[in-house]
Amino acid sequence: MAHCENGIFLVVWMLLACHLQPGSCTDEGALQLLNGGTDYQGVLRIFHNAAWGTYCATGWDFNATQVACRQLGYPGAALSSIPFDINSPNGDVWYQNVKCRGDEESLEDCQNEEGPPRAECLRGAGLVKIQCQVSSYLGCIDVTEGSPALTGKSHPQENLSVVSCIEQCRKDGFPYAAVQAPSSCDCGTYGEKPAMRGGSHFDECNVSCPGENREICGGPAQASVYDVSQGSCGGKLVGKNISIVSPGFPGRYSAGYTCRWEATISGNSYTTIKMPVLSLFGGDQVVITYAGETRQVVAEDTFGEFVLDGVSKVVVLFTSESDSAGEGGFMLTLTDDSYCPPVDITNGSLVIDDVMYRPQDIVEVQCDHGFMPYRKYATCAKSGDWYPEPRCIVYNKWNSWEFRRTILFISLIAVCVLFLMFMLTICYLLCGDTKKKNEGRYYGINTDSGEPHAHGGETSPSKEEYKAVGMEDAGEVDEEARDAVIPLASEVDV
């Protein structure tokens, strides 16, 4: 009985610790956006070494923003540096010079360096402040001076904001809205859908809206374009990546809504459900139904993510009470992800046995006695398949890793020996040629002293040299005298 009571006390203590000590139950590498006024923008923070810290903007780019926003649950990035001032939260600066390709699962998969002291970062590049792409944001397009961004209808607004322009275009029945500071609000038809989602112009839309300085209204020669249909109340949606947002999003929703969305995920693998934006009020609620199960989300709830296996249809119901003033709303994303399933390996198993594996996960294959891995490691591919296939084969010393390692070692030694022999051969040829050249030189006579000396490679002493020692012609010199005048090269100390 005492053991049971102790166990209950431990569980209660752990639950209280999670609530009373901030961050005590947060995963290493978790991200959040702070002080941006909305859930999808702000100072980027990361949980590291059991504490929340920040990134220094030194070396930060759009690829890193893409990875961070997807890790947070958004479709992608909108801005890698937001233009308005944000209060800098406390905490250490954990990282700087983050380098990402753009397709990583999380920022922990990117290269980085240890961050500088906080004061040094604030004096220099500052902290990383980003804006993530909400589902209705299509991108940033170039605008010709004097022409509207979209040709459906224009509604100039003195206090321009994203929400007011979207509401106007939605009221007029147009599917797209484009905003460009200081006052341009243009609506567009289906025929001019901007193909800009994820485009390279995103960072060029960096001007705050006059009516709401925490929103972005295009750039000097660019306009920010939004899908007006996002934010409607209910509908049927089909696709591999689906976003559902509260009515009027990114603005606040009003009271009295009952909206029903039916989402059909076209993939055939796993579906990941996230709610990167969640700000409900009072008795407002979101109910998610899938495969006969129901999950209810109400105000003050937290929602991480969960994965559905083999579920192709999800129903989302949103209700707001009549006395609700409305808060920030919600954004729910459904993404078809190709996960690799666990593998039942005959005569073996994976070293890390999990329920499912994400693309790019690398696992080690271990085999029973008498068997060996076909390949020591297997990678989860983006297609949802393992490469190579994890399997165990009968142990064969000629095909074992130990044998291959031995062959590799012997091959390296052989290569080194051949290289050494090659260098010795080159050295012999070069040195031998020099020796032959020296041995083939002839020596003459010093005209001042009459002593033999090196003759610079001529084939015989000149007549002048013979005259200098009283010999008119080489033919007058007998062999004994000639030998005295022209000794062998090997006998002369040059």
Secondary structure, 3 states (H helix, E strand, C coil): CHHHHHHHHHHHHHHHHHHHCCCCCCCCCCEEEEECCCCCEEEEEEEECCEEEEEECCCCCHHHHHHHHHHHCCCEEEECCCCCCCCCCCCCEEEEEEECCCCCCCHHHCEEEECCCHHHHHHCCCECEEEEECCCEEEEEECCCCCCCCCCEECCCCCCCHHHHHHHHHHHCCCEEEEECCCEEEEECHHHCCCCCCCCCHHHCCCECCCCCCCECCECCEEEEEECCCCCCCEEEEECEEEEECCCCCCCCCCCCEEEEEEEECCCCEEEEEEEEEECCCCCEEEEEECCEEEEEECCCCCCEEEEECCCEEEEEEECCCCCCCCCEEEEEEEEECCECCCCCCCEEECCCCCCECCCCEEEEEECCCEEECCCEEEECCCCCEECCCCEEECCHHHCHHHHHHHHHHHHHHHHHHHHHHHHHHHHHHHHHHHHHHHCCCEEECCCCCCEEECCCCCCCCHHHHHHCCCCCHHHCCHHHHHHHCCCHHHCCC
